[in-house]
């Protein structure tokens, strides 16, 4: 077991790892939700080209979100944009 003096160092590293895990979990969940929504756009709406574009852009947005320290905002923005396009195009 670690001594009391080493516990603070271990706890700091533990908190960094936990924060990274939470960011990655949120990002992955947002990406999965975006893919399910795009499959719904393709399956229900019949707009498979738009759904494919949405999935492709969601992959790129997930990479950008990963580079932004696990932010889900790019993926959410792409998903909202594709849904707006679907509403406008019919």
C-alpha positions as a Markdown table, in Angstrom:
| # | Residue | x | y | z |
|---|---|---|---|---|
| 1 | Unk | 0.0 | 0.0 | 0.0 |
| 2 | Unk | 1.0 | 3.6 | -0.5 |
| 3 | Unk | 2.1 | 5.7 | 2.4 |
| 4 | Unk | 0.2 | 8.8 | 3.3 |
| 5 | Unk | 2.7 | 11.1 | 1.6 |
| 6 | Unk | 2.3 | 9.2 | -1.8 |
| 7 | Unk | -1.5 | 9.2 | -1.6 |
| 8 | Unk | -1.8 | 12.9 | -2.7 |
| 9 | Unk | 0.2 | 12.2 | -5.8 |
| 10 | Unk | -1.8 | 9.1 | -6.6 |
| 11 | Unk | -5.1 | 11.0 | -6.0 |
| 12 | Unk | -4.1 | 13.8 | -8.4 |
| 13 | Unk | -3.3 | 11.3 | -11.2 |
| 14 | Unk | -6.5 | 9.5 | -10.4 |
| 15 | Unk | -8.6 | 12.7 | -10.8 |
| 16 | Unk | -6.9 | 13.4 | -14.1 |
| 17 | Unk | -7.6 | 9.9 | -15.4 |
| 18 | Unk | -11.2 | 10.0 | -14.1 |
| 19 | Unk | -11.8 | 13.4 | -15.8 |
| 20 | Unk | -10.4 | 12.1 | -19.1 |
| 21 | Unk | -12.6 | 9.0 | -18.8 |
| 22 | Unk | -15.7 | 11.1 | -18.2 |
| 23 | Unk | -15.0 | 13.4 | -21.2 |
| 24 | Unk | -14.4 | 10.4 | -23.5 |
| 25 | Unk | -17.6 | 8.7 | -22.2 |
| 26 | Unk | -19.7 | 11.9 | -22.9 |
| 27 | Unk | -18.1 | 12.2 | -26.4 |
| 28 | Unk | -18.7 | 8.5 | -27.2 |
| 29 | Unk | -22.3 | 8.7 | -26.0 |
| 30 | Unk | -23.0 | 11.9 | -28.1 |
| 31 | Unk | -21.5 | 10.1 | -31.2 |
| 32 | Unk | -23.7 | 7.0 | -30.7 |
| 33 | Unk | -26.8 | 9.2 | -30.3 |
| 34 | Unk | -25.9 | 11.1 | -33.5 |
| 35 | Unk | -25.5 | 7.8 | -35.4 |
| 36 | Unk | -28.8 | 6.5 | -34.2 |
| 37 | Unk | -30.5 | 9.8 | -35.2 |
| 38 | Unk | -28.9 | 9.6 | -38.6 |
| 39 | Unk | -30.2 | 6.1 | -39.0 |
| 40 | Unk | -33.6 | 7.4 | -38.1 |
| 41 | Unk | -33.3 | 10.1 | -40.7 |
| 42 | Unk | -32.4 | 7.5 | -43.3 |
| 43 | Unk | -34.8 | 4.8 | -42.3 |
| 44 | Unk | -37.9 | 6.8 | -41.5 |
| 45 | Unk | -37.4 | 9.8 | -43.8 |
| 46 | Unk | -35.8 | 7.9 | -46.6 |
| 47 | Unk | -33.0 | 10.4 | -46.9 |
| 48 | Unk | -30.1 | 8.0 | -46.9 |
| 49 | Unk | -27.7 | 10.4 | -48.7 |
| 50 | Unk | -28.3 | 13.0 | -46.0 |
| 51 | Unk | -28.0 | 10.3 | -43.3 |
| 52 | Unk | -24.6 | 9.2 | -44.8 |
| 53 | Unk | -23.4 | 12.7 | -44.9 |
| 54 | Unk | -24.5 | 13.2 | -41.3 |
| 55 | Unk | -22.6 | 10.1 | -40.1 |
| 56 | Unk | -19.5 | 11.2 | -42.0 |
| 57 | Unk | -19.7 | 14.7 | -40.5 |
| 58 | Unk | -20.3 | 13.1 | -37.1 |
| 59 | Unk | -17.1 | 11.1 | -37.3 |
| 60 | Unk | -15.2 | 14.3 | -38.2 |
| 61 | Unk | -17.0 | 16.2 | -35.4 |
| 62 | Unk | -16.1 | 13.4 | -32.9 |
| 63 | Unk | -12.4 | 13.7 | -33.8 |
| 64 | Unk | -12.6 | 17.5 | -33.4 |
| 65 | Unk | -14.4 | 17.0 | -30.1 |
| 66 | Unk | -11.7 | 14.7 | -29.0 |
| 67 | Unk | -9.1 | 17.3 | -29.8 |
| 68 | Unk | -11.1 | 19.8 | -27.8 |
| 69 | Unk | -10.6 | 17.8 | -24.7 |
| 70 | Unk | -13.6 | 15.6 | -25.1 |
| 71 | Unk | -16.2 | 18.1 | -26.0 |
| 72 | Unk | -19.5 | 16.9 | -27.4 |
| 73 | Unk | -20.5 | 20.3 | -28.9 |
| 74 | Unk | -19.2 | 19.6 | -32.4 |
| 75 | Unk | -21.2 | 16.4 | -32.6 |
| 76 | Unk | -24.3 | 18.0 | -31.3 |
| 77 | Unk | -23.9 | 20.9 | -33.7 |
| 78 | Unk | -23.6 | 18.5 | -36.7 |
| 79 | Unk | -26.6 | 16.5 | -35.6 |
| 80 | Unk | -28.7 | 19.6 | -35.2 |
| 81 | Unk | -27.6 | 20.9 | -38.6 |
| 82 | Unk | -28.5 | 17.7 | -40.3 |
| 83 | Unk | -31.9 | 17.7 | -38.6 |
| 84 | Unk | -32.5 | 21.3 | -39.7 |
| 85 | Unk | -31.5 | 20.3 | -43.3 |
| 86 | Unk | -33.9 | 17.4 | -43.2 |
| 87 | Unk | -36.7 | 19.7 | -42.0 |
| 88 | Unk | -35.9 | 22.2 | -44.8 |
| 89 | Unk | -35.5 | 19.7 | -47.6 |
| 90 | Unk | -38.5 | 17.6 | -46.6 |
